[in-house]
Amino acid sequence: MVIAAFWYGFAINTYKYYFMALNLIQTLAQRDGIPSLPKIDPNTQEIVAAAEVYADKLSQAAIPATLIGLYKYSRDEQKADNMLSNSFSNRWREEVFGAGSEELTAKIADYAGVTNDEVKKRLDHVFAGATQVIREHLNEITGISVKNLFTEQRTNILSHLPAAIGAGEMLDDNSLDDRTNKMQGPVSNLMHKIEKAFAGTEGPEGKEGM
């Protein structure tokens, strides 16, 4: 019993460190030469005042929009298992964002002041980078491991997601654009942990057991 308890505790602590050690948002930003992608102010829903000189609004929108789309897609473990396949990469925008793919592209283009083609190229670039980082980070790639990784990244992704692009509407989940997702502090952090617990139980039909 003592040995079993030891290994259980070791596994849990390793699991927590393993996923929490990765900051997918900042890893992707730094791969593109951006030292730190600014967070969104929960009150103004704009880039935080201290970072208002930040000019690359395309990255500010494309990185979290791509990742939150993959988060939603990975709630289905079968889909998450297929997410890193070569065949999926050829059609990932349509699979993840569905009929809202073109509208999301247009909103990001408007937000960043660029063309739709530039947005699509950047989204594809972010997706390719994200899948590469995930492959490098996970020892074993399965539907559940990919799903769990995105569950741990959810709060951080949402704290960088501009509400102006309406990603929640495209993904049929308006809670993703809720400003409370961008709040920090003891109470907010506790709520985010609770949200992660529920997010980790979501299956193809919503919450497991429902």
N, C-alpha and C positions, 0 to 999 in steps of 0.2 A: 504493500500500500504506500509506504514511504517513497519507494523508488518510482512508482506510478505517479504519485503526486509531484515529485521532483520533475519528471519528464513532461508532465502536463504543464506545470508552471513555466518550464523552460520553453516549451513550444509556444505558449501564449505570448511570453515576452519577446521571443524571436519574431513571431508574427507581427506584433505591434511595431517593433523596431524596423522590421523589413519593409513594411508599407509606409510607415510614417517618415522613414529616412528619405524617401523620394518626394521632391516637390516638382511635379510634372510641369506646372506652369512656368516656373523659373528655369528649369532645365531646358525647356524648349526655347525660351527667350534668350538664354545665354548662348545656346547653339547658334543663334542668329545675331550674336554680337550685342544683345541688349542686356546690360548689367542686371536690371531688375524691372520687371513689368509692374507698373503702378496698380494699386488697388482702387476700387471704385468707392467713393464716399456714399454711405448708405442714406444720407440725408438729401444730397443733391443728385445722386445717381450719376455723377460725373467723376472723372479722374480726381483723386485727392488733391487738395490745394497745393501741397508741397511738391507735387509732381506735375503741375499744370503746364510747365514748359515742355513736357514730353510731347513729341510731335508724331511718333509713329502710331497713328490711330488704327492703321490696318492691322498691325500685330496685336494691338490692344483688343480688337474685336475678334480677329480670326483665331487666335490661340484659344481663348476660353470658349468661343462658340463651337469650335471643333471638338474640344474636350468634353463639353457638357452634352453635345450630341452623342459622343461615344459612351458617356456615362449612362444616358438614357437607354441607348441601344444594348448596353451590357447587362441591363436588368434581367434579360432573358439569357440564361447560361448557355443555351445552344447557340444563340447569336454571338455571344461573347467568345465562344470557342472558335467561331468562324471569322472573327474580326481581323485576325492577323494573317489570313490566307491571301495568296496572290490574287485569286479571283475576286475577292471582296474589294481589294484596293482599286480595281477598275471601275467600280460602281458605288463606292462608299457613300458619296454625298446623297445619291438618290435613295440608298438603303436607309441611311441614318435620318435624313430630314424629309424624305418622302416628297409629297406634293408641295411642301413648303420650301424646298431647296432653292428654287429660283428667287422666291420672295426674300429669303434670308440673305442670299447673295446680293440682291438689290439694296437691302437695308444696310448691310455692311459697307457696300460701295458708297452709299449716301453718307453714312457716318464718317467714313475715312476720306471721302473726297477722291475716290479712284474709280476706275471702270469695273464693270462686272467681270471681265476677263481677268483683271488683276486680282480680284477677290478669289476667283476660282483657283487660280494658280497658287495663291497663298494658302488657301484652305487645303489643297492637295499637298503642299509643302509641309504644312503643320501635321497633317495626318501621317505622312511618311515618316516625319521625325518622331511623332508620338509612338507609332508602332515599333520603330527601331529602339527607342528608349525602353519600351515595355519588354521587348525581347531580351534586351541586355539586363534588365532588372529582375525578371522572373526566372527562377531556376527551373520551374516546371510550368509550361503554358497550358492551362486548361480553362474551361469556361468559368469555373468558380474562382480561379486565381485572378483572372482578368476582371471579373465582376468585383471581387473584393478590393482590388487595387483602385478601381474607379470609385468605389464606395468611400475609401479613405481620402480620396482627392476631392470629393464633392464640394465641401465647404470652401476650400481654397480656390477652386475653379470659380465658384459663384461670387466670391469676393472680388474677382477681377472682371466679371462679365458685365459689359455695359447694358443697361436696361433698354437703351434706345434701339437696339437691334431686334428686340422682341423674340429672343431665342425660345423663351418659354411658350409663347403662342405657337411657334412653328412646331414645337415638340409636344403640343397639347398638354402642357404642364405649366400653368401660369405661376406656380409657386417658385419656379426657377428665377423669375424676375422680381420676386418679393425682396424689398430692401432689408428685411430682417436677416436674410442670408448673408449680408455683407457686414453685419454688426459684429463687434468683438467685445469681450469682457466676460466676467465670470458667469453671469446668467446666460448670455448669448452662447458662450462656448458650451455650457451644459446642454442647451437646447440643440446645438449642432451635433453633439454626441448622440443625443436621443434620435435625431433625424437620421444619422448614420446607421444606427441600430435598425431602424425601420427600413431604410434604403437597402440594407444588406439582406433583408428577407423578401424583397420584391421578386416575383417570378413573372413568367409570361402573362399571367392573368391578374397581376397585381400582387398583393400580399399573400405569402404562402399560407395555406390553410384556410383561405377565405373563399 
